[in-house]
């Protein structure tokens, strides 16, 4: 018995409680991300559906107004206005629109009417890219939209001269904390946060970003997590095609590229 006096007795359950604390520290961030990430992805899916409708409204406005990009931009912006958000002291605020006065109030938010985020001026809310027709397809300075040589042509190339093809990019500001920076980092092939890597050091090389991607990375460093959501639409022109409104070639981006 005398030899047992110097032995320190371990408290029952001490090891188990320590293990439970470690497991909680590992599982809790993943569990929180699972909940918030699901909510964020659901909102992104909603934004994608509205962007598709915005592309339809934009191409319709363009078909009636000689493919003017400024007209298409305003049409798309009006459709997307209900899901546009702004910073509200550390979090994103989305004002609902239930009346004409609500629409006018939100339209007059700083940067909305001018299509430039007030806290990330290098990023517009909406970008319109004309996929076609291009000046390579259209010869001269103008094409009559109802010219039977093109509008009624059975040839694929000829008929496309009077079809307006556009791509709408909605720069969506993710509003769900924690999920926004994890999803943003994954989308741009950047390191996920240290907490999600369980403290492991990263061995991943820093990717090279072009000018298009760099503006999103710059905004993320300021706490503004923006992801581009794209949708395309095609419609037959219902007004004459002005060459001055057309690009020299197809500048649309594929949907799997940020």
C-alpha positions as a Python dict, from the first residue, in 0.01 Angstrom:
ca = {
    (1, 'X'): (0, 0, 0),
    (2, 'X'): (287, 234, 73),
    (3, 'X'): (409, 209, -286),
    (4, 'X'): (68, 329, -412),
    (5, 'X'): (82, 665, -233),
    (6, 'X'): (302, 826, -500),
    (7, 'X'): (86, 712, -790),
    (8, 'X'): (-148, 981, -928),
    (9, 'X'): (-497, 850, -979),
    (10, 'X'): (-657, 938, -1317),
    (11, 'X'): (-1009, 1075, -1294),
    (12, 'X'): (-1268, 844, -1447),
    (13, 'X'): (-1387, 969, -1782),
    (14, 'X'): (-1112, 1230, -1823),
    (15, 'X'): (-971, 1078, -2138),
    (16, 'X'): (-1319, 1034, -2289),
    (17, 'X'): (-1418, 1396, -2226),
    (18, 'X'): (-1097, 1520, -2386),
    (19, 'X'): (-1156, 1302, -2690),
    (20, 'X'): (-1512, 1431, -2718),
    (21, 'X'): (-1386, 1790, -2714),
    (22, 'X'): (-1140, 1717, -2994),
    (23, 'X'): (-1407, 1544, -3201),
    (24, 'X'): (-1644, 1836, -3150),
    (25, 'X'): (-1378, 2082, -3264),
    (26, 'X'): (-1334, 1881, -3583),
    (27, 'X'): (-1697, 1802, -3661),
    (28, 'X'): (-1867, 2129, -3561),
    (29, 'X'): (-1721, 2349, -3841),
    (30, 'X'): (-1811, 2084, -4098),
    (31, 'X'): (-2162, 2051, -3958),
    (32, 'X'): (-2212, 2429, -3960),
    (33, 'X'): (-2084, 2449, -4318),
    (34, 'X'): (-2319, 2167, -4421),
    (35, 'X'): (-2620, 2367, -4300),
    (36, 'X'): (-2509, 2711, -4418),
    (37, 'X'): (-2361, 2575, -4740),
    (38, 'X'): (-2688, 2404, -4831),
    (39, 'X'): (-2874, 2729, -4773),
    (40, 'X'): (-2621, 2925, -4979),
    (41, 'X'): (-2631, 2678, -5268),
    (42, 'X'): (-3012, 2696, -5266),
    (43, 'X'): (-2997, 3075, -5296),
    (44, 'X'): (-2743, 3044, -5578),
    (45, 'X'): (-2976, 2809, -5764),
    (46, 'X'): (-3255, 3065, -5726),
    (47, 'X'): (-3019, 3334, -5860),
    (48, 'X'): (-2935, 3114, -6159),
    (49, 'X'): (-3304, 3072, -6248),
    (50, 'X'): (-3364, 3447, -6223),
    (51, 'X'): (-3052, 3514, -6433),
    (52, 'X'): (-3194, 3290, -6705),
    (53, 'X'): (-3513, 3496, -6705),
    (54, 'X'): (-3306, 3816, -6705),
    (55, 'X'): (-3126, 3689, -7017),
    (56, 'X'): (-3464, 3641, -7188),
    (57, 'X'): (-3580, 3993, -7097),
    (58, 'X'): (-3248, 4141, -7203),
    (59, 'X'): (-3241, 3971, -7544),
    (60, 'X'): (-3604, 4072, -7604),
    (61, 'X'): (-3520, 4435, -7524),
    (62, 'X'): (-3220, 4411, -7754),
    (63, 'X'): (-3421, 4259, -8039),
    (64, 'X'): (-3662, 4556, -8024),
    (65, 'X'): (-3389, 4820, -7986),
    (66, 'X'): (-3126, 4742, -8249),
    (67, 'X'): (-2918, 4525, -8012),
    (68, 'X'): (-2822, 4824, -7794),
    (69, 'X'): (-2619, 4692, -7502),
    (70, 'X'): (-2724, 4972, -7264),
    (71, 'X'): (-3093, 4888, -7315),
    (72, 'X'): (-3029, 4517, -7255),
    (73, 'X'): (-2829, 4596, -6943),
    (74, 'X'): (-3113, 4796, -6787),
    (75, 'X'): (-3366, 4524, -6872),
    (76, 'X'): (-3156, 4255, -6704),
    (77, 'X'): (-3084, 4475, -6404),
    (78, 'X'): (-3455, 4538, -6349),
    (79, 'X'): (-3526, 4163, -6339),
    (80, 'X'): (-3236, 4090, -6102),
    (81, 'X'): (-3310, 4382, -5869),
    (82, 'X'): (-3503, 4174, -5608),
    (83, 'X'): (-3196, 3955, -5532),
    (84, 'X'): (-2935, 4231, -5545),
    (85, 'X'): (-2781, 4294, -5204),
    (86, 'X'): (-2549, 4544, -5041),
    (87, 'X'): (-2321, 4553, -4739),
    (88, 'X'): (-2498, 4638, -4413),
    (89, 'X'): (-2218, 4667, -4162),
    (90, 'X'): (-2051, 4331, -4204),
    (91, 'X'): (-2337, 4135, -4360),
    (92, 'X'): (-2535, 4137, -4683),
    (93, 'X'): (-2877, 4302, -4682),
    (94, 'X'): (-3138, 4203, -4943),
    (95, 'X'): (-3431, 4443, -4960),
    (96, 'X'): (-3753, 4278, -5070),
    (97, 'X'): (-3966, 4442, -5339),
    (98, 'X'): (-4341, 4438, -5282),
    (99, 'X'): (-4447, 4758, -5459),
    (100, 'X'): (-4345, 5015, -5717),
    (101, 'X'): (-4209, 5240, -5441),
    (102, 'X'): (-3990, 4953, -5315),
    (103, 'X'): (-3858, 4905, -5668),
    (104, 'X'): (-3778, 5276, -5705),
    (105, 'X'): (-3613, 5287, -5364),
    (106, 'X'): (-3385, 4993, -5440),
    (107, 'X'): (-3314, 5114, -5793),
    (108, 'X'): (-3175, 5431, -5633),
    (109, 'X'): (-2938, 5243, -5404),
    (110, 'X'): (-2579, 5368, -5446),
    (111, 'X'): (-2433, 5206, -5755),
    (112, 'X'): (-2741, 5013, -5869),
    (113, 'X'): (-2868, 5256, -6132),
    (114, 'X'): (-2514, 5311, -6260),
    (115, 'X'): (-2451, 4932, -6253),
    (116, 'X'): (-2137, 4950, -6038),
    (117, 'X'): (-2109, 4806, -5688),
    (118, 'X'): (-2049, 5093, -5448),
    (119, 'X'): (-1798, 4895, -5239),
    (120, 'X'): (-1641, 4707, -5532),
    (121, 'X'): (-1659, 4955, -5819),
    (122, 'X'): (-1458, 4736, -6055),
    (123, 'X'): (-1745, 4484, -6057),
    (124, 'X'): (-2077, 4568, -6223),
    (125, 'X'): (-2395, 4398, -6108),
    (126, 'X'): (-2478, 4289, -6463),
    (127, 'X'): (-2261, 4236, -6770),
    (128, 'X'): (-2404, 4190, -7119),
    (129, 'X'): (-2195, 4015, -7382),
    (130, 'X'): (-2316, 3994, -7741),
    (131, 'X'): (-2229, 3651, -7879),
    (132, 'X'): (-2367, 3730, -8223),
    (133, 'X'): (-2421, 3839, -8481),
    (134, 'X'): (-2070, 3982, -8512),
    (135, 'X'): (-1925, 4221, -8765),
    (136, 'X'): (-1766, 3916, -8925),
    (137, 'X'): (-2115, 3785, -9003),
    (138, 'X'): (-2278, 4117, -9092),
    (139, 'X'): (-2154, 4302, -9399),
    (140, 'X'): (-2218, 4673, -9440),
    (141, 'X'): (-2359, 4909, -9177),
    (142, 'X'): (-2710, 4771, -9128),
    (143, 'X'): (-2927, 4465, -9193),
    (144, 'X'): (-3304, 4474, -9225),
    (145, 'X'): (-3438, 4235, -8963),
    (146, 'X'): (-3709, 4113, -9203),
    (147, 'X'): (-3488, 4082, -9510),
    (148, 'X'): (-3601, 3747, -9657),
    (149, 'X'): (-3250, 3676, -9779),
    (150, 'X'): (-3152, 3627, -9414),
    (151, 'X'): (-3465, 3598, -9197),
    (152, 'X'): (-3621, 3330, -9419),
    (153, 'X'): (-3298, 3165, -9523),
    (154, 'X'): (-3269, 2791, -9473),
    (155, 'X'): (-2892, 2825, -9440),
    (156, 'X'): (-2769, 2816, -9080),
    (157, 'X'): (-2503, 3083, -9127),
    (158, 'X'): (-2726, 3323, -9321),
    (159, 'X'): (-3020, 3293, -9080),
    (160, 'X'): (-2797, 3375, -8783),
    (161, 'X'): (-2734, 3722, -8916),
    (162, 'X'): (-3071, 3834, -8784),
    (163, 'X'): (-3061, 3635, -8459),
    (164, 'X'): (-2943, 3819, -8150),
    (165, 'X'): (-2739, 3595, -7920),
    (166, 'X'): (-2635, 3728, -7583),
    (167, 'X'): (-2486, 3614, -7254),
    (168, 'X'): (-2583, 3776, -6924),
    (169, 'X'): (-2341, 3763, -6632),
    (170, 'X'): (-2496, 3837, -6293),
    (171, 'X'): (-2229, 3911, -6034),
    (172, 'X'): (-2396, 3751, -5736),
    (173, 'X'): (-2296, 3862, -5386),
    (174, 'X'): (-2320, 3560, -5158),
    (175, 'X'): (-2504, 3660, -4838),
    (176, 'X'): (-2450, 3359, -4608),
    (177, 'X'): (-2154, 3406, -4369),
    (178, 'X'): (-1890, 3132, -4345),
    (179, 'X'): (-2037, 2944, -4641),
    (180, 'X'): (-1960, 3237, -4871),
    (181, 'X'): (-1583, 3236, -4823),
    (182, 'X'): (-1554, 2856, -4831),
    (183, 'X'): (-1753, 2827, -5156),
    (184, 'X'): (-1574, 3128, -5307),
    (185, 'X'): (-1232, 2979, -5232),
    (186, 'X'): (-1333, 2644, -5381),
    (187, 'X'): (-1482, 2805, -5693),
    (188, 'X'): (-1161, 2995, -5766),
    (189, 'X'): (-938, 2697, -5688),
    (190, 'X'): (-789, 2872, -5388),
    (191, 'X'): (-697, 2723, -5052),
    (192, 'X'): (-994, 2655, -4833),
    (193, 'X'): (-976, 2826, -4492),
    (194, 'X'): (-730, 2695, -4234),
    (195, 'X'): (-1014, 2589, -4004),
    (196, 'X'): (-1155, 2356, -4271),
    (197, 'X'): (-808, 2206, -4328),
    (198, 'X'): (-788, 2107, -3959),
    (199, 'X'): (-485, 2331, -3916),
    (200, 'X'): (-281, 2154, -4185),
    (201, 'X'): (-39, 2374, -4378),
    (202, 'X'): (-114, 2416, -4745),
    (203, 'X'): (120, 2289, -5014),
    (204, 'X'): (-96, 2422, -5296),
    (205, 'X'): (63, 2664, -5541),
    (206, 'X'): (-106, 3002, -5583),
    (207, 'X'): (-302, 2995, -5912),
    (208, 'X'): (-246, 3261, -6174),
    (209, 'X'): (-555, 3473, -6225),
    (210, 'X'): (-637, 3678, -6534),
    (211, 'X'): (-798, 4024, -6524),
    (212, 'X'): (-1150, 3879, -6517),
    (213, 'X'): (-1081, 3660, -6213),
    (214, 'X'): (-856, 3912, -6036),
    (215, 'X'): (-1143, 4152, -5969),
    (216, 'X'): (-1332, 3881, -5779),
    (217, 'X'): (-1024, 3789, -5576),
    (218, 'X'): (-964, 4156, -5494),
    (219, 'X'): (-1324, 4194, -5372),
    (220, 'X'): (-1294, 3877, -5161),
    (221, 'X'): (-993, 4022, -4980),
    (222, 'X'): (-1224, 4306, -4873),
    (223, 'X'): (-1486, 4062, -4750),
    (224, 'X'): (-1713, 4088, -5057),
    (225, 'X'): (-1765, 3738, -5196),
    (226, 'X'): (-1895, 3766, -5551),
    (227, 'X'): (-1949, 3482, -5797),
    (228, 'X'): (-2046, 3525, -6164),
    (229, 'X'): (-2363, 3344, -6272),
    (230, 'X'): (-2415, 3326, -6648),
    (231, 'X'): (-2707, 3253, -6876),
    (232, 'X'): (-2749, 3282, -7252),
    (233, 'X'): (-3048, 3342, -7479),
    (234, 'X'): (-3115, 3379, -7852),
    (235, 'X'): (-3400, 3565, -8021),
    (236, 'X'): (-3486, 3674, -8373),
    (237, 'X'): (-3430, 4047, -8425),
    (238, 'X'): (-3745, 4260, -8446),
    (239, 'X'): (-3561, 4577, -8541),
    (240, 'X'): (-3276, 4646, -8778),
    (241, 'X'): (-2928, 4528, -8685),
    (242, 'X'): (-2680, 4815, -8643),
    (243, 'X'): (-2322, 4705, -8695),
    (244, 'X'): (-2192, 4969, -8450),
    (245, 'X'): (-2363, 4774, -8168),
    (246, 'X'): (-2195, 4445, -8258),
    (247, 'X'): (-1860, 4296, -8149),
    (248, 'X'): (-1594, 4202, -8399),
    (249, 'X'): (-1620, 3837, -8291),
    (250, 'X'): (-1793, 3612, -8038),
    (251, 'X'): (-1668, 3718, -7692),
    (252, 'X'): (-1898, 3498, -7484),
    (253, 'X'): (-1741, 3278, -7218),
    (254, 'X'): (-1820, 2914, -7164),
    (255, 'X'): (-2030, 2852, -6853),
    (256, 'X'): (-1763, 2639, -6681),
    (257, 'X'): (-1511, 2922, -6673),
    (258, 'X'): (-1515, 3196, -6410),
}
